[in-house]
Amino acid sequence: MSIVTETHADAAVDDLSLAARMAEVAAPPIPKAQRRVRRIASSLAWALVGLSVFVAIWALGASHVKNLPTPGATFSTLRHMLANAFHDGGPNDKGIGLLLQASLTRVFKGFTIAALVGIPIGLLMGSSARAWKAMNPLAQFLRPVSPLAWYPILLIIFVNADKASVWVICMTSLWPIVLNTAAGAASVPRDQHNVAKVFHLKRTAFVRHVLIPHTIGSTITGLRLSMGVAWMVIVAVEMMSSRSGIGNYVWNEYNAGNMAKVAASIIVIGATGLVLDFVFLRLSKAVRTQEVHS
């Protein structure tokens, strides 16, 4: 009797599984655009959950820590700052948009120099064992040096705070580009080297058609990391240089006791960094998609 019962149960399970599979086949596929909208909506929902938890912890901390601005006071100050973002009342009275523009200008100058120098060095290190042995120890020695340690040296060299700030950005954002590009160049398959030798490819042709295409994904990863480092460093450098910029603004408002403006500035700094990272993330995805199609 039990054997018969188990047989009927197994048959019922099989029927349910078959019905489920038939329902999946019969159901129309979800359009790609709709799937993308659902994915974005899910990401935004979870981001709001994380943000809500963060604001709740912040509000709790503000109720127990003296002089810590509340979320309400901070967002009210932020609205006022954004409403007057491009106000220009003189060297010591500029809106947050103009301060941000000054900081981004320094960041992109230093970042561009680092990219122009770092990518060729990385390609050389990754494609030549001798170059790797010669340059890697130096890179590992200089990479951990704090940007604040570089600033006095560079200030003596350039005798100009703006130029020194740009070169601090360059020095500290150089190494992610160099090391990631070198790692990508070193990972070129041996078969591709052998094919290049068989076809007697010149060095320039090998670099153009084999080395750079294989390395570009790693290079963009290095650029993304480098931009993150550069944006963090500029705040500290501007605090030391006493020049216009978002970092100098944060330091001045702290000294004046305007902690709501400090907190609002941190939100602006974080949002700017998020946008910069998103740009490089999209660029990285575009390159990977191009590699797959090619």
N, C-alpha and C positions, 0 to 999 in steps of 0.2 A: 504493500500500500504506500509506504514511504517513497519507494522508488518511482512509482507512478506520479506521486505528488511533486517530487523533485523534477521529473521530466516535464510536467506541465509548467512548473515555475521557470525552468530554463527556456522553454518555448516562449513564455510570456516576455521574458527579458529580451530574447532575440527579436521578437516582434516589435518591442519598444525601440530597440536600437535601430532596426530597419526603418521604423516610422520616423525616427529622429534624423537619420541620414537622408531619407526621402524629402523631409521638410527642408533640410539644408540645401538640397539640390533644387527644390522647387522655389525656395526663397530667392528673390532677385538680388544680385550683388550690390553692395553699398557703393555708390559712386565715390570716386577718389576725392573729389572736392568735399563731399559730406564727411568722409573719414578724417580729412584734414581739419575741418571745422570742429569735429568732435574732439580730436586730439588737442587742438589749441584750447578749446573750452575746458577740457580736463586739466591741462597745465595751468591755465589761469585760475581755475577753482582751487587747486592745491596751493598755488602761490598766494592766493588770498588767505587761505588757512594759515600758512606759515607767517604771513605778514600780521594777521590778527593776533596770533600767539605772541609774536615779537612786541607788538604795541601794548598788549596786556601786561607783559613782563616789564616793559618800559614804564608804564603807568604805575605799576606796583613799586618799582624802584624809586620813581620820582616822589612817591608818597612817604618814603622812608629816608631818602638821601637829601640833605640840605643843598639848595642851589641847583639841583638837577632839574632842568625844565621838563614840564609835562608834555605829552604828545599834543594836547590841544594848543598850548602856548607856542610850541614849535611849529605846528602846521599853520597857525595864524601868522606867525612871523614869516614863514616861507611864502605864503600867499602875497604878503606885502613886498617881499624881496623880488618875487617874480613879476609883480605888477610894475615895479620900477627897475627892471633888470638892466636897462641901458641908460640909466640916469648917469650923467657926467657933470659933477659939481667941482671938478678939480682933481689933482693927484690923490688926495686922501678922501675923496667922496665919489666913488664910482659904484654903479650898480653891479649886481652879481653876474649879469651877462657879460659885461666888459671885463670883469675880473677873470671869469671863466675863459674868455677869449684870449687874454694875455697868457694864462697858464697853458692852454692848449697849443698856442703858438710856440712856446718854449718846448713843450713835449714833442710836437711834431718835428721841430728842427732837430732836436737831439735824436729822436727815433729814426729820422731819415738818414742822418749821418751814420748811425749804428747799423742800419740795414745796408747802406752802400758799402760799408767796410766789412761788416760781419758775414754777409752772404758769400763773397769771394773767398774770404779766409776759411769759412766752413767747407766750401766745395774743395778747396785745396787740402785741408786737413783730412777730409773724408776719403779723398781719392789718392792720397799719397801717404804711405806708412811713415816715410821720413818726416814729412811735414807734421803728421800727427804726433810723432815722438818729440819733435822740436817745440810745438806750440801748445800741446795739451797741458803739460805741467804749468806753463805760464798762465793759461786760461784758468786752471783750477786754483792757482795761487791768487789771482786777482779777483776772481768771481765773488768770493765771500766778503770782500772789502765793503764796508758800509758807505753809502753815498755821502753821509755826513763827514766821513773821513776824507773823501775826495775833494770836497768843496774848498777847504782852505788852500790846498795845493793848487787847484785850478784857478782860484781867485788870485793867487800870487802870479801865476803864469799869464793870465789874460787881463788882470787889473780891471775887470769889469764884471759886475755881478750878474748881468744878463747872460754874457758869454760863458761865464763860469757855470751858471745854472744849466745852460744848454749842454755843455760838455759833461756835466755830472750825469745828466739824463743819458747821454751817449755812452758813457763808461759803464753805467749800471745796467742798461738795457742791451748792451752788446752781446753778452755771454749767452743768453738763451737763443739768440739768432745763430751764433757761431756753433754752439754745441748741437743744436737740433739739425742744422744744415749738415754738419759733419756726420751725424748719425745717419741721416738720409743718404748722403753720398757714399758712405761706407757700406750701405746695405744693397748696393747695386749687385745683382746676381753675377756670379762668376761666368755664367754662360754668355751674358751680354758682353762682357770683356773679351771673351774668346771669339765671339762673332765679329766684334770690332777689329780684332787682330786679323781674322781671316779675310775680311773685306778691306783691310789696310786703311781704316778710317783715320783721318788726321785727328790730332788732339782737339782742335776746335770743333770738328764735326761730331766727335764723341761727346764733348761737353754739351753741345747744342741739342743733339738728337737722343742721347741716352742719359747722361748724368743729370742735367737740369730737369727733364720730365720726370725722372724717377725720384728726384729730391724735392720737388716743389711742395708736396704735401707736408713733409717734415719742416721745410722752411717756413711755410705759413703758420704751422704750429708754433715755431720759434718766434715769429713775428707777433703772434697773439700773446704769448707769454711775455714778450718784451714790452708790448704796449701796456700790459697790466702792471709790470714793474715800473715803467716810466711814469704812469699816472700816480702810483703810490709815492714815488720818490719826489715828484715836483712839489707836493704839499710840504714835505719836510725841508726841502731846499729853499722854498720861498719863505718859510718861517725864519731861516737863518739869514737870507739875503736882504730882508726888509725891502723887497720890491713889490710892485703891484702884482696881484694874483690871488687866487683863492686861498692858498696856504697862508700868505701874509695877512689876509683878511681874517681868517680863523684865529690867528695868533693875536691880532689887535683886539678883536672882540672878546677874546678870553681875558686879556689884560684889563679890558674895560668892564668886565663882569657881565657881559651880555651873552649869557649861556644859551638863550633861546636862538640867537643868531648863529652861535657855534653849532648847535644841533641841526639847525636848518641848513647850514653850509655843508655839514656832513651828508645830509640827504642829497644835496646837489652833487657833491663829489661822487657819492655812490651811484647815483643815477647816470652820471656821465660815464663812469667806468663801465657800467652795465651796457650802455649803448655802444661804446668802443669795442667791448668784448663780443657783443652780438654781431657787429659788422665783420669782425675777423672770423667768427664762427660760421656765418653764412658764406664767407669767402672760402673757408676750408671745405664746407659741404659742397659748394659748387665745383671745386677742384676735384674732390673725390668722385662726384657724379660724372665729370668729364673724363676722368681716368677709367671709370667703369665702361662708359660708352665707347671709348677709344680702344 
